[in-house]
Amino acid sequence: MSEVVNTTPAVKLTRAEKLAKQAETLRARIVADTEKYNEVVAELTSIERLANVGVGQLVKIKLGRKFADKDTTRVVDAIIVGVRETEDGEKQYKAQHGTGFDAEIVTVTGAAIVEVTVPAGVVDGAPQA
């Protein structure tokens, strides 16, 4: 049996083609690094935002579930009525949303807290006259 040997010469890239390829590689890496940077900054912001959430704090929480065929998620105004730190250091929050007889109390994690609301008349955490 005889082997077929590929005798096609290797294609040499010009300097401009090499630089264009290097520039594209760097651009792709910058995009990936920027996405990762934005994720880290968002997580840091979330940690700082949640550090001061306590009983009586007004928040917006995301409730419900998202399925492939149906999305039942919604964002509601709530007030924190209890905070518990688990064994692994994560916090759980009891939040009440709704009013009167229709009020519900749910347990959520920090990931469900979309926004921490500062009540009117409060500046830097201190009530103003």
Backbone as a chain_set.jsonl record, in Angstrom:
{"seq": "MSEVVNTTPAVKLTRAEKLAKQAETLRARIVADTEKYNEVVAELTSIERLANVGVGQLVKIKLGRKFADKDTTRVVDAIIVGVRETEDGEKQYKAQHGTGFDAEIVTVTGAAIVEVTVPAGVVDGAPQA", "coords": {"N": [[0.839, -1.179, 0.0], [0.413, 2.211, -0.691], [1.222, 5.358, 0.707], [-0.466, 8.46, 0.8], [0.95, 11.525, 0.506], [0.688, 14.742, 1.71], [1.5, 17.412, -0.132], [1.161, 20.088, -0.161], [2.261, 23.352, 0.207], [2.888, 25.096, 3.308], [0.861, 27.803, 4.271], [1.966, 31.04, 4.458], [1.512, 33.733, 6.639], [1.082, 37.213, 6.116], [2.692, 40.079, 7.577], [0.761, 41.986, 8.241], [-1.559, 40.396, 8.292], [-0.945, 38.704, 10.417], [-0.855, 40.563, 12.522], [-3.499, 41.469, 12.458], [-4.844, 39.149, 13.183], [-3.811, 38.807, 15.757], [-4.787, 41.146, 16.956], [-7.551, 40.646, 16.878], [-7.702, 38.431, 18.581], [-6.87, 39.623, 20.993], [-8.944, 41.504, 21.275], [-11.147, 39.831, 21.65], [-10.435, 38.664, 24.072], [-10.441, 40.922, 25.722], [-13.161, 41.582, 25.664], [-14.231, 39.316, 26.938], [-12.946, 39.547, 29.439], [-13.996, 41.995, 30.27], [-16.691, 41.367, 30.58], [-16.482, 39.54, 32.712], [-15.39, 41.252, 34.643], [-17.551, 43.046, 34.981], [-19.419, 41.275, 36.104], [-18.153, 40.675, 38.552], [-18.063, 43.22, 39.768], [-20.814, 43.711, 39.968], [-21.527, 41.704, 41.791], [-20.039, 42.51, 44.042], [-21.268, 44.99, 44.553], [-23.811, 44.082, 45.159], [-23.291, 42.646, 47.514], [-22.437, 44.722, 49.215], [-24.775, 46.252, 49.214], [-26.594, 44.538, 50.423], [-25.502, 44.186, 52.905], [-26.388, 45.94, 54.87], [-29.073, 45.467, 55.121], [-31.825, 45.082, 57.119], [-34.216, 44.28, 59.732], [-37.299, 45.835, 59.188], [-36.544, 47.235, 56.962], [-37.318, 48.572, 53.794], [-37.823, 46.912, 50.749], [-37.492, 45.696, 47.346], [-38.536, 42.688, 46.067], [-37.921, 39.707, 44.163], [-40.166, 37.357, 43.154], [-41.536, 34.064, 42.496], [-41.312, 31.727, 39.715], [-39.37, 30.718, 36.869], [-40.088, 29.082, 33.998], [-39.524, 26.984, 31.103], [-41.741, 27.136, 29.419], [-43.37, 28.931, 30.713], [-43.479, 31.921, 32.614], [-43.533, 32.935, 35.835], [-42.526, 34.906, 37.39], [-42.319, 37.869, 39.403], [-41.925, 41.229, 40.56], [-42.119, 42.615, 43.739], [-43.072, 45.063, 46.221], [-41.78, 45.002, 49.499], [-41.377, 44.438, 53.064], [-38.789, 43.869, 55.313], [-39.035, 41.462, 57.792], [-37.616, 39.759, 59.32], [-34.302, 38.431, 59.862], [-31.891, 35.971, 59.201], [-28.831, 34.321, 59.697], [-27.276, 31.741, 58.019], [-25.556, 28.569, 58.618], [-23.429, 28.461, 56.819], [-22.854, 31.1, 56.401], [-24.48, 32.605, 54.736], [-27.248, 34.841, 54.296], [-30.695, 34.694, 55.164], [-33.903, 36.011, 54.52], [-36.95, 37.061, 55.967], [-39.716, 38.258, 54.47], [-42.394, 40.531, 54.171], [-45.06, 40.987, 52.03], [-47.669, 42.788, 50.393], [-50.859, 43.827, 51.821], [-52.902, 44.011, 54.754], [-55.385, 41.471, 55.018], [-54.546, 40.072, 52.826], [-51.824, 39.98, 52.969], [-48.625, 38.451, 52.675], [-46.044, 36.371, 53.986], [-42.817, 35.645, 53.099], [-39.89, 33.587, 52.655], [-36.747, 34.523, 51.619], [-33.623, 34.643, 49.772], [-30.614, 36.645, 49.591], [-30.234, 36.982, 46.882], [-32.754, 37.314, 45.803], [-33.482, 39.839, 46.463], [-34.054, 42.692, 44.847], [-33.896, 45.45, 44.939], [-32.985, 47.899, 47.317], [-34.91, 49.948, 49.168], [-34.91, 53.316, 50.107], [-36.547, 54.957, 52.607], [-38.648, 57.899, 52.319], [-37.407, 60.992, 53.513], [-35.176, 60.042, 54.788], [-31.749, 60.266, 55.056], [-28.62, 59.069, 54.272], [-29.075, 56.897, 55.995], [-30.065, 58.03, 58.314], [-32.85, 59.446, 59.955], [-34.442, 62.43, 58.832], [-35.452, 65.673, 59.865]], "CA": [[0.0, 0.0, 0.0], [1.188, 3.443, -0.723], [0.639, 6.464, 1.469], [-0.592, 9.723, 0.088], [1.598, 12.575, 1.276], [0.202, 16.073, 1.363], [2.656, 18.216, -0.528], [0.788, 21.495, -0.239], [3.13, 24.153, 1.079], [2.223, 25.831, 4.387], [0.555, 29.18, 3.898], [2.593, 32.007, 5.36], [0.735, 34.951, 6.811], [1.842, 38.459, 6.032], [2.777, 40.803, 8.862], [-0.548, 42.618, 8.479], [-2.505, 39.341, 8.658], [-0.578, 38.269, 11.773], [-1.288, 41.611, 13.453], [-4.965, 41.474, 12.481], [-5.245, 37.981, 13.969], [-3.462, 39.11, 17.151], [-5.718, 42.176, 17.413], [-8.841, 39.996, 17.098], [-7.546, 37.615, 19.79], [-6.861, 40.55, 22.129], [-10.278, 42.077, 21.412], [-12.012, 38.796, 22.234], [-10.048, 38.519, 25.476], [-10.914, 42.124, 26.413], [-14.613, 41.443, 25.817], [-14.462, 38.309, 27.982], [-12.513, 40.112, 30.717], [-14.939, 43.047, 30.634], [-17.889, 40.693, 31.09], [-16.144, 38.995, 34.024], [-15.259, 42.417, 35.515], [-18.897, 43.529, 35.287], [-20.026, 40.318, 37.028], [-17.526, 40.842, 39.869], [-18.526, 44.501, 40.312], [-22.223, 43.54, 40.338], [-21.584, 40.91, 43.016], [-19.562, 43.375, 45.131], [-22.334, 45.959, 44.818], [-24.881, 43.337, 45.822], [-22.851, 42.352, 48.882], [-22.471, 45.981, 49.961], [-26.174, 46.667, 49.337], [-27.287, 43.645, 51.34], [-24.851, 44.177, 54.219], [-27.13, 46.758, 55.823], [-30.503, 45.158, 55.112], [-32.25, 44.552, 58.404], [-35.646, 44.304, 60.027], [-37.928, 47.138, 58.964], [-36.057, 47.823, 55.709], [-38.178, 48.415, 52.621], [-37.086, 46.329, 49.63], [-38.239, 45.092, 46.244], [-38.065, 41.313, 45.939], [-38.381, 38.96, 43.002], [-40.839, 36.123, 43.556], [-42.04, 33.242, 41.412], [-40.385, 30.838, 39.02], [-39.321, 30.861, 35.424], [-40.04, 27.795, 33.314], [-39.325, 27.108, 29.661], [-42.989, 27.494, 28.765], [-44.163, 29.887, 31.494], [-42.708, 32.746, 33.543], [-44.426, 33.443, 36.878], [-41.79, 35.835, 38.247], [-42.818, 39.233, 39.553], [-41.203, 42.027, 41.555], [-43.095, 43.23, 44.642], [-42.56, 45.828, 47.356], [-41.886, 44.213, 50.732], [-40.662, 44.932, 54.234], [-38.079, 42.77, 55.964], [-39.547, 41.249, 59.149], [-36.688, 38.904, 60.042], [-33.055, 38.102, 59.174], [-31.19, 34.86, 59.827], [-27.61, 33.924, 59.013], [-27.161, 30.288, 58.024], [-24.267, 28.046, 59.061], [-22.384, 28.772, 55.838], [-22.653, 32.545, 56.341], [-25.449, 33.288, 53.888], [-28.395, 35.366, 55.03], [-32.053, 34.48, 54.69], [-34.749, 37.114, 54.942], [-38.401, 36.925, 55.975], [-40.233, 39.506, 53.919], [-43.856, 40.607, 54.071], [-45.547, 41.812, 50.917], [-49.126, 42.904, 50.418], [-51.376, 44.487, 53.018], [-54.13, 43.482, 55.351], [-55.634, 40.034, 55.009], [-53.845, 39.506, 51.67], [-50.376, 40.032, 53.181], [-47.931, 37.166, 52.7], [-44.671, 36.401, 54.466], [-42.026, 34.681, 52.345], [-38.473, 33.507, 52.978], [-35.948, 34.709, 50.409], [-32.187, 34.865, 49.947], [-30.186, 37.946, 49.102], [-30.354, 37.03, 45.423], [-34.116, 37.713, 45.445], [-33.672, 41.269, 46.74], [-33.717, 43.421, 43.63], [-33.616, 46.853, 45.256], [-33.18, 48.321, 48.7], [-35.584, 51.237, 49.087], [-34.675, 54.232, 51.215], [-37.782, 55.703, 52.835], [-38.606, 59.363, 52.197], [-37.02, 61.669, 54.753], [-33.998, 59.413, 55.359], [-30.527, 60.565, 54.323], [-27.487, 58.312, 54.818], [-29.513, 56.007, 57.063], [-30.564, 58.759, 59.494], [-34.071, 60.203, 59.682], [-34.288, 63.886, 58.781], [-36.626, 66.4, 60.371]], "C": [[0.879, 1.234, 0.0], [0.451, 4.533, 0.041], [0.586, 7.71, 0.611], [-0.013, 10.801, 0.993], [1.107, 13.913, 0.762], [1.412, 16.941, 1.068], [2.311, 19.682, -0.666], [1.683, 22.292, 0.7], [2.303, 24.891, 2.13], [2.033, 27.277, 3.961], [1.184, 30.102, 4.932], [1.732, 33.252, 5.404], [1.639, 36.166, 6.673], [1.856, 39.113, 7.404], [1.423, 41.418, 9.206], [-1.579, 41.576, 8.908], [-2.24, 38.826, 10.073], [-1.068, 39.279, 12.812], [-2.805, 41.658, 13.558], [-5.478, 40.307, 13.325], [-4.965, 38.213, 15.456], [-4.425, 40.137, 17.732], [-7.086, 41.564, 17.713], [-8.808, 39.135, 18.358], [-7.584, 38.504, 21.035], [-8.237, 41.156, 22.363], [-11.228, 41.076, 22.063], [-11.694, 38.615, 23.715], [-10.53, 39.718, 26.294], [-12.418, 42.045, 26.651], [-14.919, 40.459, 26.937], [-14.087, 38.853, 29.354], [-13.46, 41.207, 31.193], [-16.22, 42.446, 31.192], [-17.638, 40.156, 32.496], [-16.015, 40.139, 35.041], [-16.632, 42.934, 35.932], [-19.618, 42.596, 36.249], [-19.476, 40.487, 38.441], [-18.005, 42.131, 40.529], [-19.986, 44.395, 40.751], [-22.348, 42.74, 41.632], [-21.106, 41.721, 44.221], [-20.628, 44.388, 45.533], [-23.473, 45.29, 45.569], [-24.525, 43.048, 47.273], [-22.918, 43.608, 49.741], [-23.911, 46.42, 50.223], [-26.89, 45.831, 50.386], [-26.704, 43.656, 52.747], [-25.677, 44.911, 55.266], [-28.626, 46.489, 55.831], [-30.859, 44.501, 56.44], [-33.755, 44.651, 58.567], [-36.175, 45.726, 59.862], [-37.516, 47.792, 57.656], [-37.042, 47.552, 54.576], [-37.33, 47.929, 51.454], [-38.047, 45.974, 48.509], [-37.654, 43.701, 46.085], [-38.676, 40.657, 44.708], [-38.917, 37.624, 43.484], [-41.267, 35.341, 42.316], [-40.951, 32.388, 40.797], [-40.466, 31.08, 37.518], [-39.133, 29.48, 34.819], [-39.839, 28.042, 31.825], [-40.587, 27.597, 28.963], [-43.784, 28.582, 29.481], [-43.251, 30.635, 32.471], [-43.671, 33.344, 34.565], [-43.724, 34.452, 37.785], [-42.451, 37.204, 38.254], [-41.979, 39.922, 40.624], [-42.238, 42.753, 42.397], [-42.367, 44.046, 45.708], [-42.767, 44.988, 48.61], [-41.14, 44.916, 51.849], [-40.026, 43.717, 54.913], [-38.579, 42.657, 57.407], [-38.631, 40.331, 59.962], [-35.465, 38.599, 59.194], [-32.386, 36.967, 59.934], [-29.941, 34.553, 59.0], [-27.46, 32.41, 59.147], [-25.76, 29.876, 58.459], [-23.136, 28.39, 58.102], [-22.219, 30.272, 55.595], [-23.613, 33.295, 55.442], [-26.639, 33.744, 54.724], [-29.69, 34.961, 54.341], [-32.905, 35.586, 55.282], [-36.21, 36.685, 54.932], [-38.918, 38.28, 55.514], [-41.745, 39.427, 53.809], [-44.199, 41.499, 52.891], [-47.065, 41.749, 50.895], [-49.561, 43.565, 51.717], [-52.622, 43.778, 53.512], [-54.209, 41.974, 55.309], [-54.874, 39.331, 53.878], [-52.328, 39.506, 51.84], [-49.8, 38.621, 53.247], [-46.539, 37.373, 53.267], [-43.932, 35.286, 53.746], [-40.589, 34.695, 52.848], [-37.697, 33.598, 51.672], [-34.474, 34.816, 50.776], [-31.845, 36.25, 49.417], [-30.318, 38.091, 47.6], [-31.732, 37.504, 44.975], [-34.368, 39.194, 45.695], [-33.138, 42.056, 45.559], [-33.265, 44.839, 43.95], [-33.86, 47.093, 46.732], [-33.715, 49.745, 48.629], [-35.271, 52.069, 50.324], [-35.953, 55.028, 51.415], [-37.596, 57.21, 52.698], [-38.239, 59.969, 53.542], [-35.82, 61.03, 55.432], [-32.809, 59.723, 54.46], [-29.377, 59.857, 55.008], [-27.887, 57.482, 56.025], [-30.069, 56.706, 58.288], [-31.819, 59.539, 59.122], [-33.799, 61.706, 59.732], [-35.587, 64.551, 59.233], [-37.291, 67.185, 59.288]], "O": [[1.943, 1.273, 0.617], [-0.778, 4.612, 0.02], [1.478, 7.974, -0.195], [-0.454, 10.959, 2.132], [1.107, 14.185, -0.439], [2.25, 17.169, 1.941], [3.09, 20.448, -1.233], [1.839, 21.931, 1.867], [1.158, 25.266, 1.876], [2.921, 27.893, 3.372], [0.956, 29.956, 6.133], [1.283, 33.763, 4.378], [2.806, 36.142, 7.064], [1.096, 38.721, 8.291], [0.997, 41.367, 10.36], [-2.391, 41.842, 9.794], [-3.17, 38.549, 10.831], [-1.622, 38.905, 13.846], [-3.34, 41.869, 14.647], [-6.43, 40.458, 14.09], [-5.779, 37.86, 16.31], [-4.837, 40.011, 18.885], [-7.716, 41.929, 18.705], [-9.776, 39.11, 19.118], [-8.25, 38.174, 22.017], [-8.662, 41.311, 23.508], [-12.022, 41.442, 22.93], [-12.603, 38.432, 24.524], [-10.978, 39.554, 27.429], [-12.894, 42.405, 27.728], [-15.765, 40.729, 27.79], [-14.817, 38.652, 30.324], [-13.703, 41.335, 32.393], [-16.775, 42.954, 32.166], [-18.486, 40.302, 33.376], [-16.477, 40.011, 36.175], [-16.854, 43.228, 37.107], [-20.352, 43.06, 37.122], [-20.229, 40.45, 39.414], [-18.32, 42.136, 41.719], [-20.356, 44.933, 41.795], [-23.182, 43.06, 42.479], [-21.695, 41.636, 45.299], [-20.861, 44.614, 46.721], [-24.033, 45.864, 46.503], [-25.365, 43.189, 48.161], [-23.404, 43.563, 50.872], [-24.235, 46.898, 51.311], [-27.7, 46.352, 51.153], [-27.347, 43.184, 53.685], [-25.662, 44.532, 56.437], [-29.376, 47.214, 56.485], [-30.267, 43.494, 56.83], [-34.471, 45.055, 57.651], [-35.571, 46.689, 60.335], [-38.09, 48.813, 57.277], [-37.535, 46.434, 54.424], [-36.251, 48.462, 51.197], [-39.263, 45.954, 48.7], [-36.439, 43.536, 45.982], [-39.777, 40.995, 44.273], [-38.213, 36.857, 44.14], [-41.35, 35.897, 41.22], [-39.824, 32.331, 41.289], [-41.463, 31.566, 36.984], [-38.147, 28.796, 35.092], [-39.968, 29.169, 31.348], [-40.511, 28.385, 28.02], [-44.757, 29.102, 28.935], [-42.36, 30.041, 33.078], [-44.524, 34.16, 34.216], [-44.258, 34.819, 38.831], [-43.052, 37.639, 37.271], [-41.397, 39.266, 41.487], [-43.124, 43.421, 41.866], [-41.218, 43.77, 46.053], [-43.802, 44.34, 48.767], [-40.378, 45.856, 51.62], [-40.66, 42.673, 55.062], [-38.553, 43.634, 58.155], [-38.846, 40.146, 61.16], [-35.554, 38.516, 57.969], [-32.318, 36.99, 61.163], [-29.985, 34.529, 57.771], [-27.511, 31.867, 60.25], [-24.885, 30.721, 58.647], [-22.0, 28.591, 58.532], [-21.51, 30.669, 54.67], [-23.563, 34.524, 55.392], [-26.992, 33.12, 55.724], [-29.772, 34.894, 53.115], [-32.664, 36.044, 56.399], [-36.659, 36.022, 53.997], [-38.596, 39.315, 56.098], [-42.306, 38.405, 53.412], [-43.696, 42.616, 52.767], [-47.663, 40.766, 51.33], [-48.745, 43.829, 52.599], [-53.29, 43.05, 52.778], [-53.217, 41.282, 55.538], [-54.592, 38.136, 53.965], [-51.614, 39.072, 50.936], [-50.415, 37.713, 53.807], [-45.923, 38.418, 53.057], [-44.353, 34.13, 53.772], [-40.127, 35.693, 53.401], [-37.954, 32.844, 50.733], [-34.121, 35.048, 51.932], [-32.7, 36.94, 48.859], [-30.494, 39.199, 47.095], [-31.867, 38.044, 43.877], [-35.35, 39.75, 45.203], [-31.934, 42.085, 45.302], [-32.358, 45.367, 43.307], [-34.806, 46.569, 47.32], [-33.057, 50.639, 48.097], [-35.359, 51.581, 51.45], [-36.405, 55.707, 50.493], [-36.505, 57.73, 52.935], [-38.705, 59.512, 54.586], [-35.468, 61.424, 56.544], [-32.85, 59.476, 53.255], [-29.178, 60.027, 56.211], [-27.12, 57.373, 56.982], [-30.507, 56.036, 59.223], [-31.852, 60.215, 58.094], [-33.029, 62.186, 60.564], [-36.68, 64.034, 59.0], [-38.294, 67.855, 59.539]]}, "num_chains": 1, "name": "protein.A"}
